[in-house]
Amino acid sequence: MTRHLRLLLLPLASLLAGCEIDNAAFMIEGKEHALIINREKPYFWSDQYELAVIVSRMPTCQRRFDMKPARLNTAVVTVFDGGEPNRYILRQGSSRWYAVNTTDCVFSVIDKPATEPPAIGTFRKKDEQFTFVPVKAGAAGAS
């Protein structure tokens, strides 16, 4: 590689070095049935994450749905019991609500529920890693 080409590629590499791509999974029934949150910070100067949820219940379905972008400090997604089999409610931050169904891979934006359903866990950063943190036994309804 020529010296000039290396000098041109060095700034490009430093720009891309700041990007982050993280995935965390809530395993429902083994690796074939899960909700996965994909969190991407495309550039080092980005002040928000692009979020997506991957609804997976193999071999029936697997689909990716985009969620609203979230500021770096509020990129938290809480999973709640949806009240029926394979239905889950997601709360992004404190005010965005979604419903997902893993039976047929359906995703929709919903209004805030009248009463907060029991929490299952939260996708968040813990010990410097993006992960799913389940609600501790006996703490149902906590978020």
Phi and psi in degrees as a GROMACS rama.xvg file:
@    title "Ramachandran Plot"
@    xaxis  label "Phi"
@    yaxis  label "Psi"
@TYPE xy
-73.0915  156.729  THR-2
-62.0448  -39.5312  ARG-3
-65.4254  -40.0558  HIS-4
-64.7723  -41.9132  LEU-5
-61.982  -39.6211  ARG-6
-66.1838  -31.4081  LEU-7
-75.6177  -36.3118  LEU-8
-77.6967  -25.4135  LEU-9
-59.4868  -48.5083  LEU-10
-63.7271  -35.5115  PRO-11
-63.5524  -44.137  LEU-12
-62.9119  -38.8171  ALA-13
-68.4773  -31.522  SER-14
-66.9153  -40.3159  LEU-15
-78.1744  -18.889  LEU-16
-64.1538  -21.841  ALA-17
-86.1091  -2.82311  GLY-18
-78.4544  151.609  CYS-19
-129.965  139.588  GLU-20
-135.335  118.143  ILE-21
-128.015  146.065  ASP-22
-130.883  142.788  ASN-23
-139.721  145.424  ALA-24
-123.186  139.841  ALA-25
-102.145  104.142  PHE-26
-81.2543  117.143  MET-27
-87.5774  -54.4112  ILE-28
-138.427  78.0452  GLU-29
72.8375  -170.681  GLY-30
-75.5131  -9.95898  LYS-31
-86.5436  -11.9815  GLU-32
-136.174  108.402  HIS-33
-158.713  160.805  ALA-34
-112.232  129.456  LEU-35
-124.439  130.847  ILE-36
-103.194  126.809  ILE-37
-104.056  126.189  ASN-38
-125.301  121.207  ARG-39
-128.012  133.89  GLU-40
-113.566  100.128  LYS-41
-67.9923  -30.0273  PRO-42
-137.404  153.801  TYR-43
-62.1345  -25.0608  PHE-44
-88.0181  -3.46495  TRP-45
-62.3109  138.764  SER-46
-105.767  11.6293  ASP-47
-149.24  161.779  GLN-48
-100.62  144.448  TYR-49
-90.7066  128.642  GLU-50
-116.644  146.991  LEU-51
-146.372  149.675  ALA-52
-112.006  135.359  VAL-53
-108.525  117.313  ILE-54
-97.6263  121.223  VAL-55
-134.678  125.675  SER-56
-145.365  84.6352  ARG-57
-77.1861  145.287  MET-58
-91.6302  8.93741  PRO-59
-66.1076  -49.6406  THR-60
-159.994  158.678  CYS-61
-157.846  117.413  GLN-62
-139.772  150.657  ARG-63
-110.402  132.967  ARG-64
-126.92  132.537  PHE-65
-76.6731  140.983  ASP-66
-110.748  172.801  MET-67
-66.4599  143.516  LYS-68
-60.1679  152.841  PRO-69
-131.588  143.755  ALA-70
-59.4234  152.984  ARG-71
-55.3361  -38.2943  LEU-72
-86.3149  -3.89457  ASN-73
-122.3  19.6782  THR-74
-83.2612  67.0705  ALA-75
-122.932  135.01  VAL-76
-127.075  120.854  VAL-77
-100.016  137.947  THR-78
-104.846  130.935  VAL-79
-121.284  156.24  PHE-80
-66.5081  131.188  ASP-81
-87.857  0.547224  GLY-82
88.4235  -6.95782  GLY-83
-147.497  160.67  GLU-84
-55.6864  135.961  PRO-85
64.4281  15.4431  ASN-86
-112.739  132.838  ARG-87
-133.725  147.477  TYR-88
-108.507  135.072  ILE-89
-115.857  137.532  LEU-90
-118.195  118.972  ARG-91
-96.358  121.132  GLN-92
64.8564  -128.977  GLY-93
-117.933  -5.95766  SER-94
-135.957  -5.69535  SER-95
-104.435  127.778  ARG-96
-121.822  140.75  TRP-97
-137.398  154.872  TYR-98
-120.751  137.261  ALA-99
-129.752  147.733  VAL-100
-131.265  120.214  ASN-101
-85.3176  -5.11663  THR-102
-68.9261  -44.0175  THR-103
-128.427  18.0706  ASP-104
53.5541  54.6449  CYS-105
-103.831  142.62  VAL-106
-136.282  136.65  PHE-107
-152.379  152.268  SER-108
-82.5949  134.388  VAL-109
-129.577  165.495  ILE-110
-77.4917  159.496  ASP-111
-58.4654  130.794  LYS-112
-61.9735  150.169  PRO-113
-59.6944  -40.4298  ALA-114
-126.868  141.021  THR-115
-71.5325  124.094  GLU-116
-71.0762  169.204  PRO-117
-62.6427  132.756  PRO-118
-79.068  143.457  ALA-119
-102.295  -39.6962  ILE-120
173.309  -177.435  GLY-121
-136.677  136.562  THR-122
-86.3074  119.497  PHE-123
-162.809  173.797  ARG-124
-83.1077  128.249  LYS-125
-140.381  128.605  LYS-126
52.1662  44.2435  ASP-127
67.6116  13.3703  GLU-128
-128.738  141.971  GLN-129
-77.7884  124.76  PHE-130
-152.37  169.489  THR-131
-96.2359  125.062  PHE-132
-113.139  109.41  VAL-133
-69.7319  152.632  PRO-134
-67.7523  137.88  VAL-135
-68.249  146.443  LYS-136
-54.9093  134.978  ALA-137
87.8625  -3.89698  GLY-138
-112.162  25.1674  ALA-139
-57.3386  139.818  ALA-140
92.0777  -14.096  GLY-141
-81.1761  150.816  ALA-142
